[in-house]
């Protein structure tokens, strides 16, 4: 009985050590993302007066762009586009399209596609919604103007594997 108890305790200890190691590895992997997100929130609070953060997006196209959605000090819903080394752009949500509105536009035009990711970003120095989607066996990128919700003419196809 003692030998069995010893192996059970060793097994539990080993399992706990593996779980602890996996937890530390997850934190190590996510740390850069979390610190970038936190830096974007702080910059949005300082430069745009965001007082209540609703969501933070990370968009990567030509360069990394963080977009912070929230409310400013007056309670107005705004989105703040933040790029390294450039001035932030603050746009009231009432002057643009929301994520739900863009999804409705997309499903109206392309009811058969599977949306993989939809994030606000910057394309050719223009504020956009960046759509990554799958249609049949292909993956595509398409951009929608943030102000009007209209699709831009460029469509980027990713090669199949």
C-alpha positions as CSV (number, residue, x, y, z in Angstrom):
1,X,0.0,0.0,0.0
2,X,2.9,2.4,0.7
3,X,4.4,1.9,-2.7
4,X,1.1,2.6,-4.4
5,X,0.6,5.8,-2.4
6,X,4.1,6.9,-3.2
7,X,3.5,6.6,-7.0
8,X,0.2,8.4,-6.7
9,X,1.8,11.3,-4.9
10,X,4.7,11.4,-7.4
11,X,2.2,11.3,-10.3
12,X,0.1,14.1,-8.8
13,X,3.3,16.2,-8.2
14,X,4.5,15.6,-11.8
15,X,1.1,16.6,-13.2
16,X,1.1,19.8,-11.1
17,X,4.6,20.7,-12.3
18,X,3.6,20.1,-15.9
19,X,0.5,22.3,-15.5
20,X,2.5,25.0,-13.8
21,X,5.1,24.9,-16.6
22,X,2.3,25.1,-19.3
23,X,0.8,28.1,-17.4
24,X,4.1,29.9,-17.3
25,X,4.7,29.2,-21.0
26,X,1.3,30.6,-21.9
27,X,2.0,33.8,-19.9
28,X,5.5,34.1,-21.6
29,X,3.9,33.7,-25.1
30,X,1.1,36.2,-24.5
31,X,3.1,38.8,-22.6
32,X,4.1,40.8,-25.7
33,X,0.5,40.9,-26.9
34,X,-0.8,42.0,-23.5
35,X,1.9,44.7,-23.1
36,X,1.2,46.0,-26.6
37,X,-2.5,46.1,-25.8
38,X,-2.0,47.9,-22.5
39,X,0.3,50.4,-24.1
40,X,-2.3,51.1,-26.8
41,X,-5.0,51.6,-24.1
42,X,-2.7,54.0,-22.1
43,X,-1.9,56.0,-25.3
44,X,-5.7,56.2,-26.2
45,X,-6.5,57.4,-22.7
46,X,-3.8,60.1,-22.9
47,X,-4.3,61.3,-26.4
48,X,-8.0,60.8,-27.0
49,X,-9.4,61.0,-23.5
50,X,-10.8,57.4,-23.5
51,X,-12.3,56.8,-20.1
52,X,-14.1,53.5,-20.8
53,X,-12.4,50.9,-23.0
54,X,-14.8,48.5,-24.7
55,X,-12.5,46.5,-27.0
56,X,-8.9,46.6,-28.3
57,X,-8.0,45.3,-31.7
58,X,-4.7,44.5,-33.3
59,X,-4.4,44.9,-37.1
60,X,-1.4,44.0,-39.1
61,X,-1.2,44.8,-42.8
62,X,1.7,47.0,-43.9
63,X,2.5,47.8,-40.3
64,X,1.0,47.2,-36.8
65,X,-2.0,49.2,-35.9
66,X,-3.9,49.1,-32.6
67,X,-7.5,50.3,-32.5
68,X,-9.1,51.1,-29.2
69,X,-12.9,51.2,-29.0
70,X,-14.6,52.9,-26.1
71,X,-16.2,56.1,-24.7
72,X,-14.5,59.4,-24.3
73,X,-15.0,61.6,-21.2
74,X,-18.2,63.1,-22.6
75,X,-19.7,59.5,-23.0
76,X,-19.5,59.5,-26.8
77,X,-18.5,56.2,-28.4
78,X,-15.2,56.6,-30.3
79,X,-12.5,54.5,-32.0
80,X,-8.8,55.5,-31.8
81,X,-6.3,54.2,-34.4
82,X,-2.8,54.1,-33.0
83,X,0.4,53.5,-35.0
84,X,3.9,53.6,-33.8
85,X,5.5,57.0,-34.5
86,X,2.4,58.6,-35.9
87,X,-0.4,60.7,-34.5
88,X,-3.5,58.9,-33.3
89,X,-6.7,59.3,-35.2
90,X,-9.9,59.6,-33.2
91,X,-13.2,59.0,-34.9
92,X,-16.6,59.1,-33.3
93,X,-18.4,55.8,-33.9
94,X,-21.4,57.9,-35.2
95,X,-19.3,59.0,-38.1
96,X,-18.4,55.4,-39.1
97,X,-19.7,51.9,-39.3
98,X,-19.8,49.5,-36.3
99,X,-18.6,45.9,-36.4
100,X,-22.3,44.7,-36.5
101,X,-23.1,47.1,-39.4
102,X,-20.2,45.8,-41.4
103,X,-21.0,42.2,-40.7
104,X,-24.6,42.9,-42.0
105,X,-23.2,44.5,-45.1
106,X,-20.9,41.5,-45.7
107,X,-23.6,38.9,-45.1
108,X,-25.9,40.8,-47.5
109,X,-23.3,40.8,-50.3
110,X,-21.7,37.4,-49.6
111,X,-24.1,35.2,-47.6
112,X,-22.0,32.0,-48.3
113,X,-18.7,33.1,-46.8
114,X,-17.3,32.2,-43.4
115,X,-15.8,35.2,-41.6
116,X,-12.6,34.2,-39.9
117,X,-11.7,37.7,-38.6
118,X,-13.0,41.2,-38.9
119,X,-10.9,44.0,-37.3
120,X,-10.5,47.7,-37.9
121,X,-7.2,48.8,-39.4
122,X,-5.5,51.0,-41.8
123,X,-5.0,50.3,-45.5
124,X,-3.3,52.8,-47.9
125,X,-3.6,55.4,-45.1
126,X,-7.3,54.9,-45.0
127,X,-9.4,53.8,-42.0
128,X,-10.9,50.5,-42.9
129,X,-12.5,47.3,-41.6
130,X,-10.2,44.4,-42.5
131,X,-12.1,41.2,-43.4
132,X,-10.3,37.8,-43.5
133,X,-12.7,35.2,-44.8
134,X,-13.0,31.7,-46.3
135,X,-15.0,31.0,-49.4
136,X,-15.1,27.4,-50.6
137,X,-11.5,26.3,-50.2
138,X,-9.8,29.7,-50.5
139,X,-9.0,32.4,-48.0
140,X,-9.3,36.1,-48.9
141,X,-8.7,39.5,-47.5
142,X,-11.0,42.4,-48.3
143,X,-11.3,45.9,-46.9
144,X,-14.3,48.0,-46.2
145,X,-14.2,51.8,-45.8
146,X,-14.8,52.7,-42.1
147,X,-16.8,55.8,-42.8
148,X,-19.2,54.4,-45.4
149,X,-19.0,50.7,-45.1
150,X,-18.4,50.4,-48.8
151,X,-16.0,47.7,-50.0
152,X,-12.7,48.7,-51.5
153,X,-11.9,47.3,-55.0
154,X,-8.9,45.3,-53.9
155,X,-9.3,41.6,-53.0
156,X,-6.3,39.6,-51.9
157,X,-6.4,35.8,-52.3
158,X,-4.2,33.6,-50.2
159,X,-2.7,30.6,-52.0
160,X,-3.9,27.1,-51.1
161,X,-1.5,24.9,-49.3
